[in-house]
Amino acid sequence: MRGFTARTSGQLPYDVVFLLNRFFDAIVPCITQAGGGVDKYLGDGLLAVFEAKDAQHSAQASLTAANTIGQALEAFNEALLAEGELPVQIGMGLHLGELVIGEIGAAGNAPRTIIGDSVNTASRLEGASKVRRLN
């Protein structure tokens, strides 16, 4: 979510959590319906993984999710505007490749997660989507 810190500065914690939960309620079904899952929530964002039977199906599932997230975001923003709130802008980074899935962390506190070059590349692509170009 772009501009999250500025947007929520001075808001009550309940209002911040309410916005985040509404946002995730709007977009996570797009991920799960496309065959993906949320690996972890990262504050105002998330990391999703698409583990299909092969690379082609994984890629297609992630592209389907990205497309439907765009549509869900439009509907979410229409609801925000109707409530007198500013719309939300987001960025996404998608990358196909090998990764490591495992329980990573201290004994007794090691959630299942993904790591690897593919995850890092997707994160960098999402970060690059923040750059605005003037034409």
RODO-2510 file (C-alpha; in nm, 4 decimals, decimal comma):
residues 135
     n   res          X          Y          Z
     1     m     0,0000     0,0000     0,0000
     2     r     0,1524     0,3287    -0,1066
     3     g     0,1714     0,6197     0,1390
     4     f     0,0467     0,4092     0,4288
     5     t     0,2504     0,5797     0,7010
     6     a     0,1462     0,9290     0,5939
     7     r    -0,2135     0,8190     0,5480
     8     t    -0,2446     0,6669     0,8941
     9     s    -0,0347     0,9169     1,0887
    10     g    -0,2395     1,0456     1,3795
    11     q    -0,5111     0,7822     1,3426
    12     l    -0,6213     0,5656     1,6304
    13     p    -0,4701     0,2143     1,6257
    14     y    -0,8173     0,0643     1,5803
    15     d    -0,8702     0,2718     1,2646
    16     v    -0,5333     0,1640     1,1220
    17     v    -0,6082    -0,2045     1,1847
    18     f    -0,9609    -0,1621     1,0453
    19     l    -0,8260    -0,0175     0,7183
    20     l    -0,5673    -0,2926     0,6829
    21     n    -0,8174    -0,5696     0,7491
    22     r    -1,0661    -0,4229     0,5002
    23     f    -0,7891    -0,3967     0,2406
    24     f    -0,6745    -0,7548     0,2956
    25     d    -1,0352    -0,8775     0,2923
    26     a    -1,0685    -0,7172    -0,0509
    27     i    -0,7544    -0,8608    -0,2109
    28     v    -0,6671    -1,1917    -0,0428
    29     p    -0,9611    -1,3788    -0,2010
    30     c    -0,8084    -1,2913    -0,5388
    31     i    -0,4940    -1,4781    -0,4362
    32     t    -0,6661    -1,7822    -0,2897
    33     q    -0,9187    -1,8131    -0,5741
    34     a    -0,6286    -1,8166    -0,8213
    35     g    -0,4695    -2,1048    -0,6306
    36     g    -0,2209    -1,9097    -0,4219
    37     g    -0,1766    -1,8512    -0,0559
    38     v    -0,0518    -1,5778     0,1733
    39     d     0,2915    -1,6673     0,3070
    40     k     0,2992    -1,3740     0,5463
    41     y     0,1586    -1,0300     0,6115
    42     l     0,4170    -0,7521     0,6126
    43     g     0,2496    -0,4543     0,7759
    44     d     0,0626    -0,2880     0,4904
    45     g     0,1564    -0,5579     0,2398
    46     l     0,1851    -0,9302     0,1993
    47     l     0,3906    -1,2053     0,0434
    48     a     0,1948    -1,4581    -0,1618
    49     v     0,3104    -1,7847    -0,3133
    50     f     0,1649    -1,9860    -0,6004
    51     e     0,2618    -2,3530    -0,5858
    52     a     0,1016    -2,5086    -0,8932
    53     k     0,1882    -2,8348    -1,0670
    54     d     0,4430    -2,6649    -1,2937
    55     a     0,6016    -2,3282    -1,3686
    56     q     0,3510    -2,2370    -1,6408
    57     h     0,0528    -2,2913    -1,4114
    58     s     0,2222    -2,1045    -1,1253
    59     a     0,2925    -1,8082    -1,3526
    60     q    -0,0632    -1,8056    -1,4879
    61     a    -0,2097    -1,8239    -1,1364
    62     s    -0,0020    -1,5267    -1,0197
    63     l    -0,0978    -1,3198    -1,3235
    64     t    -0,4643    -1,4054    -1,2727
    65     a    -0,4378    -1,2983    -0,9090
    66     a    -0,2642    -0,9728    -1,0020
    67     n    -0,5363    -0,8911    -1,2528
    68     t    -0,8208    -0,9639    -1,0133
    69     i    -0,6445    -0,7721    -0,7350
    70     g    -0,6546    -0,4699    -0,9661
    71     q    -1,0280    -0,5165    -1,0140
    72     a    -1,0865    -0,5698    -0,6404
    73     l    -0,8840    -0,2582    -0,5639
    74     e    -1,1079    -0,0525    -0,7921
    75     a    -1,4166    -0,1706    -0,6026
    76     f    -1,2434    -0,1139    -0,2675
    77     n    -1,1498     0,2390    -0,3687
    78     e    -1,5034     0,3153    -0,4821
    79     a    -1,6230     0,2183    -0,1343
    80     l    -1,3564     0,4377     0,0274
    81     l    -1,4497     0,7343    -0,1905
    82     a    -1,8181     0,6874    -0,1030
    83     e    -1,7139     0,7128     0,2640
    84     g    -1,5164     1,0320     0,2000
    85     e    -1,1803     0,8552     0,2252
    86     l    -0,8884     0,8765    -0,0155
    87     p    -0,8328     0,5818    -0,2490
    88     v    -0,5532     0,3317    -0,1893
    89     q    -0,2671     0,2808    -0,4310
    90     i    -0,0569    -0,0328    -0,4366
    91     g     0,2425    -0,1849    -0,6087
    92     m     0,3146    -0,5488    -0,6910
    93     g     0,6203    -0,7486    -0,7812
    94     l     0,5889    -1,0924    -0,9398
    95     h     0,8714    -1,3320    -1,0149
    96     l     0,8856    -1,6966    -1,1170
    97     g     1,1656    -1,9177    -0,9974
    98     e     1,2908    -2,1627    -0,7427
    99     l     1,2614    -2,0891    -0,3741
   100     v     1,3128    -2,2524    -0,0390
   101     i     1,0110    -2,3381     0,1748
   102     g     1,0666    -2,4307     0,5344
   103     e     1,0133    -2,3602     0,8997
   104     i     1,2642    -2,0838     0,9576
   105     g     1,3313    -1,9381     1,2996
   106     a     1,4125    -2,0285     1,6561
   107     a     1,2977    -2,3637     1,7941
   108     g     0,9341    -2,3411     1,8948
   109     n     0,8867    -2,0189     1,6983
   110     a     0,9642    -2,1091     1,3388
   111     p     0,6754    -2,0411     1,1018
   112     r     0,6690    -2,1881     0,7523
   113     t     0,7974    -1,9281     0,5097
   114     i     0,9680    -1,8852     0,1747
   115     i     1,3105    -1,7426     0,0982
   116     g     1,5432    -1,7255    -0,1995
   117     d     1,6421    -1,5235    -0,5022
   118     s     1,2879    -1,5378    -0,6448
   119     v     1,1451    -1,3817    -0,3303
   120     n     1,4172    -1,1149    -0,3295
   121     t     1,3585    -1,0345    -0,6967
   122     a     0,9820    -1,0023    -0,6479
   123     s     1,0479    -0,7672    -0,3552
   124     r     1,2814    -0,5549    -0,5666
   125     l     1,0263    -0,5381    -0,8481
   126     e     0,7596    -0,4251    -0,6019
   127     g     1,0013    -0,1613    -0,4727
   128     a     1,0748    -0,0457    -0,8259
   129     s     0,7022     0,0040    -0,8844
   130     k     0,7238     0,2996    -0,6405
   131     v     0,9269     0,5021    -0,8887
   132     r     0,7161     0,7438    -1,0893
   133     r     0,8291     0,8328    -1,4352
   134     l     0,7462     1,1599    -1,6015
   135     n     0,6833     1,1408    -1,9751
***
